[in-house]
Amino acid sequence: MRAFHYRWEFDLRSSPEQLWPLVADTNRFNRDTGVPSLESVGNVGVNGRRRLALSTLGIPIEWEEQPFEWIRPFRFGVVRRYSKGPIAELRVIAELRPCENSSTNGSETDDSLGTKLIYDVSATPRNILGFVAIPIQIGIVTARNFGRAFRHYDELAQHQETAATLAAEVEFVPGGRSRLVTLGEKLVAEGLDEELVALLVDCLENADDFAVSRIRPYGLAKKWAQPPRSVLETCLHATRAGILDLQWNLICPMCRGGEAAGSLKDLHSEIHCPGCNIDFSVNFEQSVELTFRPNPSIRDVETEDFCIGGPQVTPHIAAQQLLPAHTARSIDLALEAGRYRLRTMRLPGWQLLRVGPTGNHLVTLRAASAGWPAEESVVAERLQLELANQTNDEQLFILERTEWSDEAATAAEVTALQVFRDLFASEALRPGEQISVGTLTVLFTDLKNSTRLYREIGDATAFGRVMNHFDVLREVIAAEQGALVKTIGDAVMAVFRRPAAALRAMLHAQQRLASPPAGMQPLSLKAGIHIGPCIAVTLNDRLDYFGSTVNLAARLEGQSTGDDVVVSSAVYCDPEVRDFLRNATNGFVASRFEMPLKGFDEECFELWRVSRAHFTATV
């Protein structure tokens, strides 16, 4: 039977860049336009092809969906070939063309950049039912629903919204809404920021299931114009109160999708991504993100799939193109400055690209069986890119940013926060599991002459003073966004994300302990700091760290006199640390020395002793 062709054009006030996150979110778009939910059938096929199925009016429909193709933020499309149902094939192409707005509003003329959105649909019927249904369902019903959705998205884009997150109606479990309000009031009474709690409650009351099934605290902070760390800590406290549940999302290094785990105990160090067909090692710095969802006692969230594989599922991918064997295609791109990589799903490796003002405007990149070029290509932000498939197989070309999202609260960052360790002390890995956490700053401290302290002032008084010193350390560590990992006698191990934060915390702690309130014994605190890669493990049912970075930091503490902080060369060379020490108003200096450290093959290390200016004359 002949195919039916439809072409709908919409003149919208927002630019393609503003509309893209809304229009390219095909999962929400299909839901908003009345498409039934679907399910996957079988495994992912070659180049990401999927078999999908749905049922409408009692009619089962099944199809193979080719991978979406797109050029952000101007064009996307997909082809579906059906094995069941009234349609044989469906082709969709959406194009967002920038155009000048020329509308007049009263006495003002709008000359901003708008969009002509062109939506092309080609549907081939399989049988007489399809021949009758397509003109009605697609030609009339779909056309009306699409027009309404695009105009709604245009209004949202005009208000700087990037997702249609508001639900027409939110269903709470019995007593859920009153429970939410009561627990929110309890958080405020406990000292949490009233505005942040109110914003979180409003989100849970009004956002759709897609939005609340994977709440990213840094994404909320950006939307609310609030400090990211404050929003994260509010979500952590809300989880402890029973408003939210936390979940650890595993992130594939290629597609950046993955499953969620309810606890660190559910994580494995090796993971397989079926979509990319790769195995990868989990690390806390890039592979694990903390997100939240409503507690089932508040709101039962059920997320259905209405589309799988649309452009907004992988927003880091700037372009995706499917090329048959021995073919080439030229595409026009508008890229942000930064680093990218071009890869295909069937070839190992990738081609690195750097986008900058001095880059080439006309570039050809080839996928060949021999592999990718080793050198990095430098390209312009606006360029014409020719993709050439020189292999004997069909290739799905993927051009993606290598930079990770700044909206992700990584496990490495979260587990190094004192508030997380205080609220979720039982969160730990399964016994025997070891996962990299990337780079951490590790601190060790110990009280100087603590044995003499017990002898001079008595056990009870000395014990109270030691406990007070732990309180001081916990306070200064938390103030600098670090976390106290454990105490070992009078010693403390702590971790930070930034070395300057660890150094400031220790210098402040030494000052407070050396000048206590009247009637209390002054204390000297030895401290050592090192930065480097660490491994997360479970020790004594708590999350702990080990590795050479930890061992070296422990050795540095032993070189401190109690009036200084000994840091490694890696810490001293950190730009933020150098700026802190160069600022004379801070009143600290660093003196260099070298010495071997036990357990490190007698290697001689370059170390630095940081102290108040009157303690040393060497800069």
C-alpha positions, 0 to 999 in steps of 0.5 A: 500500500502507498505511504501517507505523508504529513508535514506540519509546520509551526512558527515558534518564538523560542530559539532551537537551542531553547526548544531542543531539550523539550522537543527532543525529550521524546519520552515525555513528548510521546506521553504528552501527546497520548502515545501508549506506554511501551516495553522492550522485547528481547535484547539490544541489537546491532548498533542499538536497534531495539524490539519494542511493543505496545498495545492500543485498543486491544491491538498488539503492535510490535516493531524494530526501532532503528537508532535515533539520528540527530544533529543537536539542536537542529534535527532528529529522526527515527525509522520504525519497521513493524512486524505486528499491527496495522502499520508496516513502516513509520519514518519521522523527521523533526527539523528546527530551523532558526528564523527571525521573529517578526511579531508585534506586541502592542508598540514593541516588535519582537526581533529575537531568534525564533524557530520554524519547527517542521515535523515530517511523518511518513506512514506505510499501512500494512493492511486495510485497518492501517489504511483507514486508521492512519489518516484519522489517528496520525492525520487528525488526532496526532496533528492536533496533539502535536500542535498543542504540545509544541505550543506548550513547550514554546511557552515553557522555553520562553520562561527558561524551562528545559523540561515539561516537569509539571504534572496535570495531577499528582497522586499521593498514597493515603495520608502521603500529602499530610505526611509530607507537610508534617515532615517538612515542618519537622525539618525546619524545626530542626534547623534546616533552611525553610526556603529549601524545604519549601522548594523541595515540598513543592517539587514533590507536590507538583512535579511529574513522575519522570522528574521525581523518579531521579531527583538530581540535587545539583540540577534542582540547585541550578533551577532554584538558584540555590547553593548546590551543597545546601540542596544536597544536604537538604535532600540527605536530611529529607531522606533520613526524615522519611521524605525521600529515598536515596539511590545510587545510579550506575553510569556507563562511560559511553552512553552514561545510562545505567541502573539504580541501586538502593544501597552501596552494598548493591554495587559491584566493581565490574558492570556490563552495559547491554546498550553499548555491549561493554564491560566497565570498572565502577569508580566513585568519581565518574561511574556512580551518582547519588539521586533521590526519589520520593519515599513510598510512604509519601508518593508511589512513583511509577515510571513508564517508558513511552520512547526509548533512545531519543536524543535527550536520553543522552544529552552529552551526544551532539550528533548521532548518524547511522551510515551504511558500509562504504558511504559518507555523509556531510553534516553541519554542526554548532558545537560548544568549546571543549573536548569531544570524541567520535566513536562508533558502536562496532569499532574499538577506540575513538577519535579525539577532537578539541573545539576552539576558535582556531579550529578547522571549519571543514573536516573529514573523519573516517571510521576504518577497520585499521582503527582511529588516528592517534592525533587530536583534531582541532575543529571550529565551533561552527563546522561542516563535518564529513563522516566516512564509513570505510568499513564493510559494516554499517556504523553508528557514528556518535559525537559526544562531549567528554566532559562530565555533567556538573549536575551530578553528585558523585559518590566520591563527593557525597561519601566524603561529606560529614553530613552523609557519614553522620546520617548514613553511617551504615552505607558501605560496600559489600564485604570484599568489594573494592571500588576506586574513588578517584582522587581524594585528599587524605588527612591524619591527625594525632594528639601530641603527648597524650599519654603525658596528658592522662598522667598530669591531669588524670584519666577522667579529665584527660578523657573529657579533653580528648573527646572535646578535641574530637568535637572540634575536629568534627566541626572544622572538618565538616565546615570545610566539606570534609568527612571524618572517616574514623578515630584510632585511639587519639588519632583521626582519619578524614577525607576531603575533595580539595587539599586546600580545604583540608589544610585550612581545617587543620590550621584552624583546629590547631589554633582552637586546641592550642587556645582553649577556653579558660580552665581547659588544657591546651593541646598540640595536634599533629597533622599530615595531608596527602592527595592521590587515588584511593580505593573504597572498602568496607571495614568494621561495617563502615565505608573506609579507604586504603591505598598508598595515598592513605599510607603516605598521609599517615606517615606525614602525620608522624613528621608533624611537631604539633605546631605545623601541618606536614603536606606532600609536594602534591598538596603544596603544588595545588593551585588553591593551596599555593594561593592560600599560602601566598596570601600574607593576610592568612599568616602562614608560611611553608618550609621545604624539607626532604626525608625518606618515609618508612614503607616506601622503599626508603625513597626520599620525599619532598615535603612541606611544613606549614605553620604560622609565620612566627614559627619559622623564618623560611618561606 
